[in-house]
């Protein structure tokens, strides 16, 4: 089994459990075609989405985060009192104060943990994983709950087919703890702030705009080097990777990355976007959970993950699946 390389003398961190929550309502391309100028072929050709999940009124950010976080806790085998840090990643919070990290921790029965929200766009979950792993390695936390949760339908103009057909809702979570054998590789992260307006909710607006072609070009030309850096930092190569789970933004972007990285034909590639749409900070944990539940991926597999989005931000890591 290939080992993940860490900094000399550093304790390791590992993922102990994953959890997910998908809203009840399924929205097909044909349903969208009833209210806007689009069709199933147009959507699948451009972004690869067949359906997505939209949250109902009762499926709030807190409710979805608690559902996913509770499943991750159960899968980890830890009790709520054993978690001492909660990091909640989201780009669709409607109120700046208070954050929902402390609310989620309280609802899950986690007593007085460090808790905060993080907004790094669609890279939020991977940013939070990096911070959680570092907190464990430094001794600032022992066990950490990381949640990515979005209600992008709250910030999407449903008359704009360039965004309404893409964005969706959901939550995914992971519990991390210490490990003698590192299970979370060093994060390769960064930003290209010169393109900060490519995805934004401008001042005075309530909905998001996206320069789709600009983001597509950026993702397909700039991010392969980030994935290579993440593997280099972890001391592995593409041949060692069992599972590739990038942010589920566009199926064509995923296929482009697979081709450029030269994965073996038996490498499992997450294509959760087909059924889930783009769920921003929730997309990576949702994709990993789906692969484990379907049996396509298994415990102990080495996974390469990547988040990228508004900012423009990006972050990649190599993980050992729980």
C-alpha positions as CSV (number, residue, x, y, z in Angstrom):
1,X,0.0,0.0,0.0
2,X,1.4,3.4,-1.0
3,X,2.0,5.7,2.0
4,X,1.2,9.4,2.0
5,X,4.3,11.5,2.8
6,X,4.0,14.2,5.5
7,X,6.3,16.8,7.0
8,X,9.1,15.2,9.1
9,X,8.1,14.8,12.7
10,X,4.4,15.7,12.1
11,X,1.6,13.6,13.5
12,X,-0.9,12.5,10.9
13,X,-4.6,13.1,10.3
14,X,-7.1,10.7,8.8
15,X,-10.7,10.7,7.7
16,X,-12.7,8.6,10.2
17,X,-16.2,8.9,8.5
18,X,-18.1,10.6,5.8
19,X,-21.8,11.6,5.6
20,X,-24.1,13.2,3.0
21,X,-27.5,14.7,2.7
22,X,-29.3,15.1,-0.7
23,X,-32.5,17.1,-0.8
24,X,-35.7,15.2,-1.5
25,X,-36.7,17.0,-4.7
26,X,-35.2,15.8,-8.0
27,X,-35.4,18.3,-10.9
28,X,-34.9,16.9,-14.4
29,X,-33.8,18.8,-17.4
30,X,-37.2,18.3,-19.0
31,X,-38.8,20.1,-16.0
32,X,-36.5,23.1,-16.4
33,X,-37.4,23.2,-20.1
34,X,-41.0,23.9,-19.1
35,X,-40.0,27.3,-17.7
36,X,-36.9,28.4,-19.6
37,X,-35.4,28.3,-23.1
38,X,-33.4,25.1,-22.7
39,X,-33.7,21.3,-23.3
40,X,-32.1,18.1,-22.1
41,X,-29.7,17.8,-25.0
42,X,-28.4,21.4,-24.6
43,X,-27.7,20.9,-20.9
44,X,-26.1,17.5,-21.1
45,X,-23.9,18.5,-24.0
46,X,-22.6,21.6,-22.2
47,X,-22.3,20.6,-18.6
48,X,-23.3,16.9,-18.4
49,X,-26.1,17.3,-15.9
50,X,-29.2,15.1,-16.2
51,X,-30.9,16.1,-12.9
52,X,-30.2,18.0,-9.7
53,X,-31.5,18.3,-6.2
54,X,-33.3,21.4,-5.0
55,X,-34.0,22.0,-1.3
56,X,-37.5,22.5,0.0
57,X,-38.3,25.3,2.5
58,X,-37.7,23.0,5.5
59,X,-34.3,21.8,4.2
60,X,-32.4,24.7,5.5
61,X,-28.6,25.0,5.6
62,X,-28.5,24.1,9.2
63,X,-30.9,21.1,8.8
64,X,-28.9,19.7,5.8
65,X,-25.5,20.3,7.6
66,X,-26.7,18.5,10.7
67,X,-28.0,15.6,8.7
68,X,-24.7,15.2,6.9
69,X,-22.6,15.9,10.0
70,X,-24.6,13.4,12.0
71,X,-24.0,10.7,9.5
72,X,-20.3,11.4,9.4
73,X,-20.2,11.3,13.2
74,X,-22.0,8.0,13.3
75,X,-19.7,6.6,10.6
76,X,-16.6,7.7,12.6
77,X,-17.6,5.9,15.7
78,X,-17.0,9.0,17.8
79,X,-19.4,10.6,20.2
80,X,-20.2,14.3,19.9
81,X,-18.2,15.1,23.1
82,X,-15.1,13.8,21.3
83,X,-15.2,16.6,18.7
84,X,-13.4,19.8,19.6
85,X,-13.5,21.8,16.3
86,X,-16.2,22.3,13.7
87,X,-15.5,24.0,10.3
88,X,-18.5,24.7,8.1
89,X,-17.8,25.6,4.4
90,X,-20.5,27.4,2.4
91,X,-20.8,30.1,-0.2
92,X,-24.6,30.5,0.2
93,X,-25.1,31.8,3.7
94,X,-27.9,34.4,3.6
95,X,-27.0,36.2,6.9
96,X,-23.4,37.2,7.7
97,X,-23.9,37.1,11.5
98,X,-24.2,34.7,13.3
99,X,-22.3,31.9,11.5
100,X,-24.0,28.6,11.4
101,X,-21.0,26.5,12.5
102,X,-21.8,27.0,16.2
103,X,-25.5,26.3,15.5
104,X,-24.7,23.0,13.8
105,X,-22.3,22.0,16.6
106,X,-25.0,22.8,19.2
107,X,-27.7,20.8,17.3
108,X,-25.4,17.8,17.1
109,X,-24.7,17.9,20.8
110,X,-21.0,18.9,20.5
111,X,-20.1,20.7,23.7
112,X,-18.3,24.1,23.3
113,X,-16.1,23.3,20.3
114,X,-14.2,25.8,18.3
115,X,-16.6,26.5,15.4
116,X,-16.6,28.8,12.4
117,X,-17.8,29.3,8.9
118,X,-15.4,29.4,5.9
119,X,-16.2,30.8,2.4
120,X,-13.8,29.8,-0.3
121,X,-16.5,29.2,-2.9
122,X,-16.6,25.7,-4.4
123,X,-13.1,25.1,-2.9
124,X,-14.5,25.5,0.6
125,X,-14.6,21.8,1.6
126,X,-11.0,21.2,0.5
127,X,-9.8,24.4,2.2
128,X,-11.5,23.2,5.4
129,X,-10.0,19.7,5.1
130,X,-6.5,21.3,4.9
131,X,-7.2,23.5,8.0
132,X,-8.7,20.5,9.9
133,X,-5.7,18.3,9.1
134,X,-3.3,21.1,10.2
135,X,-5.2,21.7,13.4
136,X,-4.8,18.0,14.3
137,X,-1.2,17.8,13.4
138,X,-0.4,20.9,15.4
139,X,-2.2,19.6,18.5
140,X,-4.8,22.4,18.4
141,X,-7.6,19.9,17.9
142,X,-7.9,16.1,18.2
143,X,-11.1,15.4,16.2
144,X,-12.6,17.8,13.7
145,X,-16.0,17.9,11.9
146,X,-15.9,19.4,8.5
147,X,-19.1,20.2,6.6
148,X,-19.7,21.6,3.1
149,X,-23.3,22.7,2.7
150,X,-25.1,24.8,0.1
151,X,-28.5,26.1,-0.9
152,X,-27.4,27.6,-4.2
153,X,-31.0,27.8,-5.3
154,X,-31.3,30.7,-2.8
155,X,-28.7,32.7,-4.8
156,X,-29.6,31.6,-8.4
157,X,-31.6,33.6,-10.9
158,X,-34.1,31.0,-12.1
159,X,-34.6,32.9,-15.3
160,X,-30.9,32.7,-16.3
161,X,-30.3,29.4,-18.0
162,X,-26.5,29.8,-17.8
163,X,-26.7,29.3,-14.0
164,X,-30.2,27.9,-13.2
165,X,-29.5,24.6,-15.0
166,X,-26.2,24.1,-13.2
167,X,-26.5,24.9,-9.5
168,X,-28.1,22.8,-6.8
169,X,-28.3,22.0,-3.1
170,X,-27.0,19.5,-0.6
171,X,-24.5,18.8,2.2
172,X,-21.5,16.5,2.7
173,X,-19.3,16.1,5.8
174,X,-16.2,14.4,7.1
175,X,-14.9,13.7,10.6
176,X,-11.1,13.8,10.9
177,X,-8.9,12.4,13.7
178,X,-5.3,11.7,14.5
179,X,-3.4,8.8,12.9
180,X,0.0,7.2,13.1
181,X,-0.3,6.5,9.3
182,X,-1.2,9.8,7.6
183,X,-4.5,9.7,5.7
184,X,-4.7,13.3,4.6
185,X,-1.9,14.7,2.4
186,X,-0.6,18.3,2.5
187,X,-3.0,20.7,0.7
188,X,-2.0,22.3,-2.5
189,X,-4.0,25.5,-2.6
190,X,-4.0,29.0,-4.0
191,X,-6.0,31.7,-5.8
192,X,-6.2,33.7,-8.9
193,X,-7.7,36.9,-7.6
194,X,-7.2,38.7,-10.9
195,X,-10.4,36.8,-12.0
196,X,-12.4,37.5,-8.9
197,X,-15.4,38.7,-10.9
198,X,-15.7,35.5,-12.9
199,X,-18.2,34.1,-10.2
200,X,-19.8,36.7,-8.0
201,X,-22.8,38.1,-6.2
202,X,-22.1,41.7,-6.9
203,X,-22.9,44.4,-4.3
204,X,-26.6,45.2,-4.3
205,X,-27.5,41.9,-6.0
206,X,-29.1,38.8,-4.5
207,X,-28.2,36.3,-7.2
208,X,-25.0,35.0,-8.7
209,X,-23.5,35.6,-12.1
210,X,-20.8,33.5,-13.7
211,X,-18.6,34.0,-16.7
212,X,-18.9,30.3,-17.7
213,X,-16.4,30.3,-20.6
214,X,-13.8,32.1,-18.6
215,X,-14.1,29.6,-15.7
216,X,-14.0,26.7,-18.1
217,X,-10.8,27.9,-19.8
218,X,-9.2,28.5,-16.4
219,X,-10.2,25.2,-15.0
220,X,-9.0,23.2,-18.0
221,X,-5.7,25.0,-18.4
222,X,-4.5,26.0,-14.9
223,X,-5.6,23.3,-12.4
224,X,-3.8,20.2,-13.6
225,X,-0.7,21.6,-12.1
226,X,-2.5,21.9,-8.8
227,X,-3.4,18.3,-8.9
228,X,0.1,17.3,-9.8
229,X,1.4,19.4,-6.9
230,X,-1.0,17.7,-4.5
231,X,0.3,14.3,-5.6
232,X,3.9,15.4,-5.4
233,X,3.4,16.7,-1.8
234,X,1.9,13.4,-0.8
235,X,4.7,11.5,-2.4
236,X,2.4,9.6,-4.9
237,X,1.9,9.5,-8.6
238,X,-1.2,9.2,-10.9
239,X,-0.6,5.4,-11.0
240,X,-1.1,5.2,-7.2
241,X,-4.5,7.0,-7.3
242,X,-7.6,4.7,-7.0
243,X,-10.2,7.4,-7.0
244,X,-10.4,10.9,-8.6
245,X,-13.0,13.1,-7.1
246,X,-12.7,16.7,-8.3
247,X,-15.3,19.4,-7.8
248,X,-18.4,18.5,-9.7
249,X,-18.7,21.7,-11.9
250,X,-18.8,20.4,-15.4
251,X,-18.5,16.9,-16.8
252,X,-16.3,18.2,-19.7
253,X,-13.9,19.7,-17.2
254,X,-13.7,16.4,-15.3
255,X,-13.0,14.4,-18.5
256,X,-10.3,17.0,-19.6
257,X,-8.5,16.6,-16.2
258,X,-8.7,12.8,-16.4
259,X,-7.1,12.8,-19.9
260,X,-4.3,15.3,-18.9
261,X,-3.4,13.4,-15.7
262,X,-3.2,10.1,-17.6
263,X,-4.9,7.9,-15.0
264,X,-5.1,4.2,-15.4
265,X,-8.3,2.9,-17.0
266,X,-9.3,1.3,-13.7
267,X,-9.1,4.6,-11.7
268,X,-12.6,5.4,-10.4
269,X,-13.7,8.8,-11.5
270,X,-16.5,10.7,-9.7
271,X,-19.2,11.9,-12.1
272,X,-21.8,12.8,-9.4
273,X,-22.6,16.0,-11.3
274,X,-24.8,13.9,-13.7
275,X,-27.3,13.3,-10.9
276,X,-26.5,16.1,-8.4
277,X,-25.6,19.2,-10.4
278,X,-23.0,21.7,-9.0
279,X,-23.3,21.8,-5.2
280,X,-20.3,24.0,-4.7
281,X,-18.6,23.3,-1.3
282,X,-20.7,20.1,-0.9
283,X,-19.8,18.5,-4.2
284,X,-16.6,16.7,-3.2
285,X,-17.9,14.9,0.0
286,X,-21.2,14.2,-1.8
287,X,-19.2,12.6,-4.7
288,X,-17.0,10.5,-2.3
289,X,-19.9,9.3,-0.3
290,X,-21.8,8.3,-3.5
291,X,-18.8,6.2,-4.7
292,X,-18.4,4.5,-1.3
293,X,-22.2,3.7,-1.1
294,X,-22.3,2.3,-4.6
295,X,-19.2,0.1,-4.0
296,X,-17.3,1.8,-6.8
297,X,-14.8,3.0,-4.2
298,X,-13.8,1.1,-1.0
299,X,-12.3,1.8,2.3
300,X,-8.5,2.3,2.1
301,X,-8.6,3.6,-1.5
302,X,-6.3,6.5,-2.2
303,X,-8.3,9.4,-3.5
304,X,-7.2,12.7,-5.2
305,X,-9.7,15.5,-4.6
306,X,-9.9,19.1,-5.9
307,X,-12.1,22.0,-5.1
308,X,-12.2,25.2,-7.2
309,X,-14.5,28.2,-7.7
310,X,-15.3,31.7,-6.7
311,X,-12.3,33.8,-5.9
312,X,-11.0,32.2,-8.0
313,X,-9.8,29.7,-5.4
314,X,-8.5,26.2,-5.7
315,X,-7.3,23.4,-3.3
316,X,-6.3,19.8,-3.8
317,X,-5.3,16.9,-1.5
318,X,-4.6,13.2,-1.5
319,X,-6.8,11.3,0.9
320,X,-7.2,7.7,2.3
321,X,-10.9,6.8,2.2
322,X,-12.4,5.7,5.5
